């Protein structure tokens, strides 16, 4: 019996030893796994215990008297970058150098910076593994300090500036990139970093038009790592019950009063306005409350909304954009001065709706019209999903896109196409056989170009009218009076699109067709400064016709050329044939601006500027000569009457001058190249006035 007990006791001891061995083995396996993980980022994370892996972090004492350079707010790529260091390496890429990790201490040996965040470590690791990384300084175009400045709330600006100024290759920040996400802290929440950074470039998620230095800084998404663990499977649009949601926390009082009191918001039960909750809430997901105190889980509630409004608040309203795109909700941006993430390459008009802050009370009506066109809404959702998955999803994607934008700035010949950045590539789509794509390949919409001299009051009416078109991307006003400056900002009407004014040095009619860099869309709408009779819907229809005929001149007022006794004659009567469309209101590809400037036969531009007439006839000749096609007239509108003070007010002398232009241009081109056609583009249902508006958007358009 004793022998049996002893045997049992021995087996228990062996079992305990075996279990202890297994636990010890498991423990060491976990340690080795942790070592393997940490060793991958050992060069990029200043953990104090990295020395056990042979990765001792060197210590640098920062001199308190180091010279600091004020941030140059006027920096551009052309005056603050040493471009001689940004040379193509033969593979179409620049070099990016990352400083070694260093522990910075002051003269009392106290740490000057907080430990590096996992997100910044991932940012550095991604760049180190990218094709742009170089280990030799002489091959580097961009230098990135291994100094974590992602969150302004975690460090002292004065200490950070001293650390940066102490870098061995700082050189006042020239060619350095500072990676920042959150630029400001309470109570001001500045839109960019507020300490001495010299000539360094800055990334950030809060830039405004005032703080953003174009061609220099890079606007990036606000990335929130604390929300990445949430189950955010996107709901289908059809399953979303909330029409519009606003889910911010600290509104300005006037904005919140408008959202909670204006009839357009309060009259609909599917419009939800949320704010921070007044009562303490349990830990976990952040919460929001409506005006009745009902709790909503945020950001999960965004999954139930079709449109998500972002408007001005005390904190960074832009922090919500990341969650909105992730939830598959369409962003509605009512921040007039905000710089959208990666806007250098992303066409946000395809993924978001922009509403002027002064038109916040009209947002419900605007979104209702978009939702009524199911195709437009679904395109917005699809494009938002495309942007999120490719550019927003994690720090690695954000880092790589940042490098690609820098690479395109330094080496423009390597720039990717608009379609690469803004829509998925369809492998089965055949290449276009034409010199312009079947579908316009640049930013969607059109740029309106208005040439004006001294008719500011009537021109303002044109500007307001054009701005109401849903497809207008930008309005450019060519101020053609070199002796008088354009009116100041306070005299211009408030519109929902960007208006840029270009002051011409010379009063030339050909300035209308100069290839301005400010024209970013493929499509150009040329419109006179006194054409007030064309409706926004008519402009939208004209643009749609142009999209299907991108190599043609598409417009409203038609003209014809006849041959009388072997001489060309300009015909403005209402007949069935057309061979010209006046550029007083017409659409065409911006490519023709380059041809007009550089490829017209000798003497034509001088003729136009000398006679201050016939630039529209010359453009008709140019396009007909390039394509062999006639222009397209849209809609049946008969009258396009100019102001009495216009260039064409004396009709008899005007027609004689046009006859002379026709003959002169015909001789310069060497032959009659204008093509006659009996064709007009109309909406299918434009005469069916009995149909409801949703079915017939154009029944009033083109009225005689």
Secondary structure, DSSP 8 states (H G I E B T S, - for coil): -HHHHHHHHHHHHHHHHHHHHHHHHHHHHHHHHHHHHHHHTTTT---GGGGGGT---EEEE--TT-------TT--HHHHS-GGG----SSS---EEE---EEEE-TTS-BSS----HHHHHHHHHHHHSTTB-S-GGG-SEEE-S---SBGGGS-HHHHHHHHHTSTT-GGGTTEEE--SB---TTT--SS--S--TT-EEEES--BTTT--TTTSEE-----GGGTTS------GGG--EEEEE--SSB-HHHHHHHHHSHHHHT-TTEEE-B--SS---SSSEEEE-TT--EEEETGGGGGEEEEEEE-BSS-TTHHHHHHHHTT-EEEEE-TTB--TTTTT--GGGTEEE--GGGGGGHHHHHHHHHHSHHHHHHHHHHHHHHIIIIISSHHHHHHHHHHHHHHHH-GGG---HHHHHS---TTS---SSSS-SS--SEEEEEEEEEESS-HHHHHHHHHHHHTSTTEEEEEEEE--TTS----GGGS---SSEEEEEE-SS--GGGGG---TT--EEEEEEEETT---S-HHHHHHHHHHHHTTTTS-EESSEEEEEEETTEEEEE-S--S-BSEE-TTEEEEETHHHHHHHHTS-TTHHHHHHHHT--HHHHHHHHHHHHHS---EEES--------TTSTT-SHHHHHHHHHHHHHHHHHHHTS-----B--EE--TTTT-TTS-TTT-TTTTTT--
